[in-house]
Amino acid sequence: MQVLEPASRIVIGVLERRGRSAQVRPYDSRVARNIRVVSRGLGDAEDGMAVGVEVLEPPDRGGVAAGRVVEVLGFPDRPGMDIQLIVRKYDLRHHWPEEVLGEANAIDDPPEKGEIAAREDFRALPTVTIDGETAKDFDDAVSVQALPGDGIRLYVHIADVAHYVREHGAMDREALARGASVYFPGHVLPMLPERLSNDLCSLRPQEDRLSQSVVLDVDASGRVFKVRFADGVIRSAERMTYTQVAGIIEGDSPELLHRYDTLVEMFRLMEKLFQRLWARRRQRGSIDFDLPVPEIVLNARGEMTGVFPSQRNIAHRIIEEFMLAANEAVAEYLFERRTPTLYRIHESPDPLRLEILDEALSGLGYRLPRPLDAVRPQHFQKLLDRAAGKSEERFVTQMVLRAMRQARYDPDNVGHFGLAARHYLHFTSPIRRYPDLVVHRILRALRGGDLAPGSTQEERWRRELPEVARQTSRRERTAEEAERELEQWKKLAFMGEKLGEEYHGFVSGVMNFGLFVQLEEYFVEGLIHISTLGDDFYEFDERRHLLRGRASGQVFRLGDRLEVRVVRVDHFLKQMDLELKRSSPDRTSAARRRRGRRKRTG
């Protein structure tokens, strides 16, 4: 598809010189052809350099556009160039205007005593932050207390960014333009200046910090029976990591149990509360996608040393569940009062996509109930539960994800299909997401009596929220695309140093053009093109998701283990090519799976 629309568009790519002529090969796969560089349009660019080219002439009959080099970035293999290229390609904001920095640096530190005195004091509670090992912006802290009658009280304290970021001020305008923080391996493009994101608004241990707090009382069945909100002040007792908390809960680290002995019982109570909240959410049909995501490992010099599936432990799930509960509580509170706000909505899947999903999975023995327009979230969860632990689990999960619509921000509440929630929004990450900052302002205005029905403030929010929703949804998608692409670039650069090396892997996808193989040693996927499988002619069985050799009868199906060799990486196609060393599908286990399926369906 050709998308060279405005003549002034800047396209990022690599300059290729051929004698007196030159062209730019775009990194953007949506630009179908190379861009011809006009005479005297090279500037100081050298062959092989990454450049920005301004499109001056629309595509001719052959589909080739023309332009001139307006920016020379450097050679693509230079350290840090991958981030620079992604920043330029997606037009990510990476410099702070002087007025933004000036506004951030003018903020008093620490909080004024008068401000602290006017807030609810939660500093006596054993409050902790729980984040990843490399996190720097701590925007949520939690605490729990046992209540009479087997109830549990949950405190969710969120950094009070709205106290520091003046609405329509320089920082606010820049935050809206960014929409969200962008996270790259070893590097962050924050939504807010570091003065706030890593300092004033970060809930660092043993420091007084301002919060907007949600207090939830939960009964033995996981039902939230009481909610209240407060402007608070907290003092985090410890900066915990997910790994530490999981080690304490699972009891496999005497050192951690001793070091955090005063917090051990609270962490165990957190797990108990998590089980209640999670069970109730599952009961209503909420979908739990538990696909591992790549974790890129860097050394002290920022060099990539590996990529592995991230480990989601009990501590991750605890914090996730607590944040979901707080977000739902705020959404329900605002909805019941008909207060304008930004909801996080997730609409029901398109029936056409469900037909495609049903057809794709039917050959593996999975079907959706009829009629398709009556399919509910719990039907998808049952399907995922059936696939759990099987060779096709990854494929089934990915297909279900593709059938879903994309969640987005909207002032009209239509619920959240994936969470099976009638009311949902984002409240818990105002350091890194602009919609959360908006919700903080609205909640405080409502609690303070400044957002009465029909008031000027309410009418203003109703006018402004639709555009804020569109802007933040767009920026979120851009950030996610940029993060995914840089991740893929780093994977390819890493594997590009391993050409000719051999690895074990398993078939993660079967298409009419070949096999996708997930390596076991590194969390990287590559393609074995069908033309390289051998002398046989392979036929694609779309319904059963397999390739079968016409002469040999050789079959490749989902989950088969193979030995492969890395033969090529292509940054433009964003693809790693593999070749088969030898097939080693586990025929015994495959046959056992087929017999098991016959027994279960018989």
Stockholm file with secondary structure:
# STOCKHOLM 1.0

chainA/1-602         MQVLEPASRIVIGVLERRGRSAQVRPYDSRVARNIRVVSRGLGDAEDGMAVGVEVLEPPDRGGVAAGRVVEVLGFPDRPGMDIQLIVRKYDLRHHWPEEVLGEANAIDDPPEKGEIAAREDFRALPTVTIDGETAKDFDDAVSVQALPGDGIRLYVHIADVAHYVREHGAMDREALARGASVYFPGHVLPMLPERLSNDLCSLRPQEDRLSQSVVLDVDASGRVFKVRFADGVIRSAERMTYTQVAGIIEGDSPELLHRYDTLVEMFRLMEKLFQRLWARRRQRGSIDFDLPVPEIVLNARGEMTGVFPSQRNIAHRIIEEFMLAANEAVAEYLFERRTPTLYRIHESPDPLRLEILDEALSGLGYRLPRPLDAVRPQHFQKLLDRAAGKSEERFVTQMVLRAMRQARYDPDNVGHFGLAARHYLHFTSPIRRYPDLVVHRILRALRGGDLAPGSTQEERWRRELPEVARQTSRRERTAEEAERELEQWKKLAFMGEKLGEEYHGFVSGVMNFGLFVQLEEYFVEGLIHISTLGDDFYEFDERRHLLRGRASGQVFRLGDRLEVRVVRVDHFLKQMDLELKRSSPDRTSAARRRRGRRKRTG
#=GR chainA/1-602 SS CCCCCSTTCEEEEEEEEETTEEEEEESCTTSCSCEEECTTCCTTCCTTCEEEEEEEECCCTTSCCEEEEEEEEECTTSTTHHHHHHHHHTTCCCSCCHHHHHHHHTSCSSCCHHHHHTSEECTTSCCEEEECTTCCCCCEEEEEEECGGGCEEEEEEEECHHHHSCTTSHHHHHHHHHCBCEEETTEEECSSCHHIIIIITSCCBTSEEEEEEEEEEECTTSCEEEEEEEEEEEEBSEEEEHHHHHHHHHTCCHHHHHHTTTTHHHHHHHHHHHHHHHHHHHHHTCCCCCCCCEEEEECTTSCEEEEEECCCCHHHHHHHHHHHHHHHHHHHHHHHTTCCCCEEEBCCCCHHHHHHHHHHHHTTTCCCCSSGGGCCHHHHHHHHHHHTTSTTHHHHHHHHHHHSCCCEEESSCCCBTTTTBSSCCCCSCTTTBHHHHHHHHHHHHHHTTCCCTTCHHHHHHHHHHHHHHHHHHHHHHHHHHHHHHHHHHHHHHHHHTTTTCEEEEEEEEEETTEEEEEESSSSCEEEEEGGGSCSSCEEEETTTTEEEETTTCCEEETTCEEEEEEEEEETTTTEEEEEEEEECCCHHHHHHHHHHHHHHHC
#=GC SS_cons         CCCCCSTTCEEEEEEEEETTEEEEEESCTTSCSCEEECTTCCTTCCTTCEEEEEEEECCCTTSCCEEEEEEEEECTTSTTHHHHHHHHHTTCCCSCCHHHHHHHHTSCSSCCHHHHHTSEECTTSCCEEEECTTCCCCCEEEEEEECGGGCEEEEEEEECHHHHSCTTSHHHHHHHHHCBCEEETTEEECSSCHHIIIIITSCCBTSEEEEEEEEEEECTTSCEEEEEEEEEEEEBSEEEEHHHHHHHHHTCCHHHHHHTTTTHHHHHHHHHHHHHHHHHHHHHTCCCCCCCCEEEEECTTSCEEEEEECCCCHHHHHHHHHHHHHHHHHHHHHHHTTCCCCEEEBCCCCHHHHHHHHHHHHTTTCCCCSSGGGCCHHHHHHHHHHHTTSTTHHHHHHHHHHHSCCCEEESSCCCBTTTTBSSCCCCSCTTTBHHHHHHHHHHHHHHTTCCCTTCHHHHHHHHHHHHHHHHHHHHHHHHHHHHHHHHHHHHHHHHHTTTTCEEEEEEEEEETTEEEEEESSSSCEEEEEGGGSCSSCEEEETTTTEEEETTTCCEEETTCEEEEEEEEEETTTTEEEEEEEEECCCHHHHHHHHHHHHHHHC
//
